[in-house]
Amino acid sequence: MKYSTIAILYNPNSTGSSDVLAKKLKDDLHARLPKQKIQLIATKHAGHGEELAYSIAKESAHPLIISSSGDGGYHEVINGLLKAQREGATPIAGLLPAGNANDHYHNLHEEDVVDVIIKGSHRNIDVLKLIGTSKGKAIERFGHSYIGFGLTPHVGKELNKTKLNVFNQIWIVAKSLMDLQPVRLVVNNKSRLYDSIILSNIDKMSKVLKVSQPSRVTDGKFEVTIFRRRNKLKLIILLFKTSLVGVKEDAQVTEFSLRTVNKTLVQIDGEITNLDEDSLVTISIEKQLLNCIV
């Protein structure tokens, strides 16, 4: 397939190797597709990837927009693409794994990125959609992999503060687990404390946590995995079980609603958002909305 342009977005200040991998991808593609227009574009601030993806998708007839990033950077790109897609654009998304977990990539990709681009193969996959309120304004955000309350954004917030290596990552996760306070949410009209609620479009998070039985990204459903409040020892045991053998999801649905009680952190893919208190939050699935290379 011939693309009107291939745009590779990267973060020059990434804690990973976003810039190095992006430049190598451009060189590899140029060697095999010498006539293809290829752009290498650095992001300048948080949210810039979303702005760039939107403008490229609107301005180019049939672009492939690749995020050299982790799940958070890719989250920005798909939100920009899907906004443009609503307005008639026909972009295709791609991910070059350059982050820490790269959950989306490890769950879905089976071939080398360059080979997939050369072949021009792509598919439409489901995406999660969250509607709620933040800072007094209505928000709508799309997620390619998961949405998490409780433990997920709590740990993610701490990981985002530090340039990671295997040692400080383990320390941050362990400390976050000890400091974790359960989140109070209203689900099914009942206010309860939860260690974690995960709404996922993939089976595995953070490389090792198997948060549901095998799921599909094209079936128009997502999995809901709920960890009710428990003492720290029982939570640690549950997390070990989740990493070793996995847990079965509590439900497979097309829509899930809850209400926050206090200001509440939510992690959508790798990005963390603060939801307002008393915010009605609805998570739904958009079947096969995202056209991407896998």
N, C-alpha and C positions, 0 to 999 in steps of 0.2 A: 504493500500500500504506500502511495506517495503522500506525504504530509506537506501542507503548505509551509509549515515551519516545525522544527523541533526545538523547543525552548527548554533548557536545563537550568532550573533555579537552585541556587545554593546559598548557604549562610556562611559568610567569611569568618564569622565569630563563633561558629559552632564548636562545641566541645569535642566533636568527632572529627572525621576527615571529609566533611562535606565538600570543601573546595577542591581538594586533591582528587577525590573520586569523580566529581563533576567534570573537571578538566580532562581526566583520563577517558571518561565516557565520550566527551566531545571528540577527542583525538581518535578513539576507536571507531566511532561512527563515521567520522570524516574519511577515514581510510577505506571503509567499506561502502560508503555512500557519498562519493566525492561531489556529486551535483546537488545534494540535499542541503537546503538552508538550515543551519544549526546556530542557535543563539545560546550563549552562556551568560547568565544574568545573576548578579549577586543581590540578595535582599539586604535592606538597610535598617530595618527595624521590625519589631513584632507586628504581625499583621500584614507586612509588605508582600509576603508570598501570596496571600489571598488577593491583594490588589493587583499584583502582576498577572496572576492566573486569569483574573476576570478581564483585564484589558487585552491580554494576548488573545484570549478566546473570542472576544468581541471583534478584534481587528483582523484576525486571520481566518481564512475560510475553513481550514480543516487542520488545526494544530495538534501536535502531541506535546503536552506540557509535563515535564518530568521534574519531580522534586528530589533533589539529592539531600536526604534528610532522614530523620526518624519519623515516628508516627505523628508527632506534633506538627512538623513542617508539612507533611503530606495532608494533614487535616486542614491546614490553611489553604493549600492548593485546591483540594476538592471542593471546599466551600466557595472559592472564587469561580471555579469551573461550573459548578451547578447553578450558581446565580446567573452566569452568562448563558448557560444552557436553557434556563427558563425564558430567556429573552431571545431564543432562536439560534444560539450558537451550537456548533457541533464539535466540541473538543474531545480529546482522548487524554486520560490521565496516565501517568507512569511514576513508579517509585524506584529510586536507586538507594538501597539501604545504607544510611550513613549515621544512624543514631545508635541508641543503646539497646533497646528491646527489638525494634523493627517487627512488631507483632503482625502487622498486615502482611509484610513481605514473607515472613517465615511460614505463615499459615496458607498463603495462596500461591506463591511463585514456585515454579519447578524448573525453569530454564534460565539461562543467562540473559540479562536484560538486553544486551546487544543483539543476541540471536533472535529474541522475541521481536525487537524493533525491525530488524532486517526482514523477518518473515511477515511483519505487518499483522500479527495475530492479536486479537483483543476480544474482550467479552463484556457483557453488561452484568454488573453485580448489584445486590441490594445494598442500601445504606440506611443507617439509623437516622431518625430526625427527632431532635429535642425542641420543644416549645416551652418557654417559661418566662420569667422576668428577672432582670438583673439591673441594678441601679435605677429601679423605677421604670425601666423600659422593657417592652416585649422583645424577646430574642428568639431566633430560630437558627439552630445549628445542626449541621449534618455530621455524622460520624461514620467512618469507614469500618471500624472494628468493634468498639465497645464504649459504653457509658458507665461510669462508676461513681457510687456514693460511699462515704465512710472511709475505709482503709485505703482504697485506690487513690483518691485525690490527696489524702493526708500524706502518704508516702511520696507521691508524685511531686507535691509542693516542695518537700525537702530535697528530693533528688535534683530538682531544677535549680537549686541554689548553688550547686557544687559541680566542678569539673570532675567527672566520675572516673574511678578505676575500680577494679574488682574488690579491693579492700574497703575503700570508703563507702562503696555501694552497699556491701553487706552490713557495715556499721550503721549507716543511715537507716536501712530497712529495719534492723533490729531495734535501734533507738526509737524509731517512729512507732513500731509495734508496741513498745513499752509505754510510750506517751499517748497512745491512741485513746481518744474518748469516743464512745459510740455516738452515732448521729441519730437524732430523733426525727422521724418522718411519719406522716400519716398515709397509711396504705390500707385500702379497703375500709376507709372510715375509722381506722383504729390507729391511735398514736402509740408508737413503740420505739424502742431503741434498737439500732442495728449496728453491727460491726461493719457490714458491707452489703451493698446491693449492686450487682453487676448485670448489665443488660448487654448481651454480646452477640456479635455476628460472626465470631470466630470461636474456635475451641480453646485456644491457649493464649495466656497473657504472660508478659515478661519472660518469654522463652520456656518457662517450666510449669506455670500454674495452669492446670487443665480445668477450666471453669465450667465445662459442660461436656456431654457426650458429643461425638462427632456431629457437626452442624454443616449446613450448606449455605452458601452466600447467594443463592439464586432461588430459594424456595418461598420468599415472601414472608418469612417468620424470623424471630430472634429469640434467644434463650435468656431466661431470667434466673439468676442464681442468688439466693438470699442467705446471708449469715446473720442470724439473730444474735443479740448480745450474749456473750459468754465470758467467763473469766479468761485471763491472759493465757494460762496454761492450756486450756481447752482450745483457744483460738490458735495457738502455736501448733498443737496437734492437728487441728483441722487443716492448717496451711501445709503442713508436711504431707498429709494425706492428699491434698489437692495437687501437690507437686509430684508425688510418687505414683498415684493411681488415678487421680482425678476425682471429681464429684459429679453427680448427676444434677442437671439443672432442675429448678423447682417448677418451671413452666416453659412452654414454647408458645409464643403469642404474636399477634400483629400489632398490639397496642398495650401500653402499661402506663398508669397514671399514679402520681403521688402528690402530696402537698408538703412543702417544707414547713417547719415550725419556727426555726431560727434562720439566720443567714447561713447558707449551706454551700460547701464546696462541691462541685461536680467535675469529674475529669471526663472529657470527651476525646477519645484517642489519647494523644499526649498533652492536650491543652486543658488548663484548669480555669474554670469560671466560677464566680461567686454568685449564687442565686439569692434572691431576696427572701426575707422571711415571709411566711404565708403566701408562697408562690405555688400556684397550681402548675405542675410539671407533667407534660405528656410526652411519652416516647413512642414513636411509631416506626414502621418500616416502609421504605419507599422501594418497591420491588424493581430490581434490575435498572435502577436509575443511573448508575455511574458506569460510563464506558471507559474501560481501562485495559492496559496491557497487563497480562499476568504470566 
